[in-house]
Amino acid sequence: MKLIYRAFFLCLLPVFVHAQTFVAFTPCITTGLGNLAQKFSPTIEIGRQWDVFSTALALGKTGCGQTTGRDTSFYMELRPNLNVFQVGKFVNTFTPGIGYVFGASQNMMIEFTSGIEYSYTNNVHVNIMFGQYYFSGVTSSSSTAFFGISIAKFFSPTHPKPLIQQQ
């Protein structure tokens, strides 16, 4: 059985070798109820990018306002991303995501985001984005729109390599 696991991970090695690691900070403002602090939704994202596709794990808060009782604003989300169209240093991005809001009655979260990303340098990218969060629970569901800016730091220069190389 160990041999099968080793062979599987050995086959996946090229996928991880040709990828770039990145970290992004994403402050957003949502259209939910409340004051500015309750509408502020920050996120830290860590991921890998292969050519026009990336995937990341995001940790964030749905709002930063004061809460009474248990804080149910922390979430974790898996975010695949596709760079749809590129002209020069600008890229149109599309990100669907699925996540979990810890301790909330509407604990399932789905995200659809579109943005315009600018490659400021080979290692720093800025993305202005907008999208929608959908929350769902056993007895209720809701949604909220958001607008934000993402600042990403890549740990190797952005010279993309495709997942599958043609011979």
C-alpha positions in Angstrom: 0.0 0.0 0.0 2.9 2.4 0.8 4.2 1.7 -2.7 0.9 2.9 -4.2 0.9 6.1 -2.2 4.5 6.8 -3.1 3.8 6.2 -6.8 0.8 8.5 -6.6 2.7 11.4 -5.0 5.6 10.8 -7.4 3.2 11.3 -10.3 1.9 14.5 -8.8 5.4 15.9 -8.2 5.6 17.8 -11.6 2.4 19.6 -10.8 3.8 21.0 -7.6 7.3 21.7 -9.0 6.1 24.0 -11.8 3.8 26.0 -9.6 4.3 29.4 -7.9 3.4 29.9 -4.3 1.6 33.1 -3.3 0.1 34.8 -0.3 -2.6 37.4 -0.7 -4.3 39.9 1.7 -7.9 40.8 0.6 -9.8 43.4 2.5 -13.5 43.7 1.3 -16.6 45.7 2.1 -19.9 43.8 2.0 -23.4 44.9 1.5 -24.6 43.3 4.7 -26.4 45.1 7.6 -24.5 47.0 10.1 -21.8 49.7 10.5 -18.5 49.8 8.6 -16.7 47.4 11.0 -19.5 44.9 10.6 -19.2 45.2 6.8 -15.4 44.9 6.7 -14.4 41.4 5.6 -10.6 40.7 5.6 -9.0 37.5 4.2 -5.6 35.9 4.1 -5.1 33.5 1.2 -2.2 31.0 0.6 -2.1 29.1 -2.7 -0.3 27.8 -5.8 -0.6 29.0 -9.4 0.0 27.0 -12.6 -0.1 29.1 -15.8 -3.8 30.4 -15.9 -5.1 28.3 -13.0 -4.6 28.6 -9.3 -6.0 27.2 -6.1 -5.8 28.6 -2.6 -6.9 28.1 1.0 -8.4 31.3 2.4 -9.0 32.2 6.1 -11.0 35.2 6.9 -13.9 36.9 8.7 -17.4 37.7 7.3 -17.3 40.9 9.4 -15.2 42.6 12.1 -17.9 44.2 14.2 -18.4 43.4 17.9 -20.4 40.4 18.7 -22.4 39.3 21.7 -21.8 35.7 22.6 -19.8 33.3 20.4 -18.1 34.8 17.4 -19.4 33.1 14.2 -17.6 35.2 11.6 -14.5 33.1 11.0 -14.4 31.0 7.8 -12.1 28.8 5.8 -12.6 28.5 2.0 -11.1 26.6 -0.9 -10.7 29.0 -3.9 -9.9 27.8 -7.4 -9.2 30.7 -9.8 -9.1 31.0 -13.5 -7.3 33.8 -15.4 -9.9 34.1 -18.2 -8.4 36.8 -20.5 -5.1 38.7 -20.5 -4.0 41.9 -22.3 -0.5 43.1 -21.3 -0.3 43.4 -17.6 -4.1 43.1 -17.0 -6.0 39.8 -16.5 -9.7 39.2 -16.0 -10.1 36.6 -13.2 -13.0 34.3 -12.2 -13.1 32.6 -8.8 -15.7 30.2 -7.5 -15.2 29.1 -3.9 -16.7 26.9 -1.3 -16.2 27.2 2.4 -17.3 26.7 6.0 -18.2 29.4 8.5 -17.3 28.2 11.9 -20.1 28.1 14.5 -22.7 29.8 12.3 -26.2 28.6 11.7 -25.6 29.3 8.0 -22.3 27.6 7.9 -21.9 26.6 4.2 -20.5 29.4 2.1 -20.3 29.6 -1.7 -18.5 32.5 -3.5 -18.5 33.8 -7.1 -16.0 36.5 -7.8 -14.8 38.4 -10.9 -11.9 40.8 -10.9 -9.4 42.7 -12.9 -5.8 41.9 -11.9 -2.8 44.1 -12.6 0.8 42.7 -12.5 2.5 45.6 -10.8 5.8 43.7 -10.8 6.7 40.0 -11.5 6.1 39.2 -7.8 3.3 41.7 -6.8 -0.2 41.6 -8.3 -3.2 43.8 -7.4 -6.7 42.6 -8.1 -9.8 44.8 -7.9 -12.8 42.5 -7.5 -16.5 42.2 -6.8 -18.7 39.2 -6.1 -21.3 37.5 -4.1 -21.3 35.2 -1.0 -24.1 32.8 -0.5 -24.6 31.3 3.0 -26.8 28.3 3.7 -27.8 26.4 6.8 -30.5 23.9 7.9 -33.3 26.4 8.3 -32.2 29.6 6.5 -30.0 31.0 3.8 -28.8 34.5 2.8 -26.4 36.2 0.4 -24.4 39.4 0.4 -22.4 41.2 -2.3 -18.9 42.5 -1.8 -16.2 44.7 -3.3 -12.5 44.5 -2.5 -8.9 44.7 -3.5 -6.4 41.8 -3.3 -2.7 42.3 -3.0 -0.8 39.1 -3.8 2.9 38.4 -3.3 4.4 35.6 -5.4 7.5 33.9 -4.1 9.1 33.3 -7.5 8.9 35.4 -10.6 5.7 35.0 -12.7 7.0 33.1 -15.6 4.1 30.7 -15.9 4.5 27.1 -17.0 1.5 25.0 -18.2 0.3 22.0 -16.3 0.7 19.9 -19.4 3.7 20.5 -21.6 3.5 19.6 -25.3 6.3 17.6 -26.7 
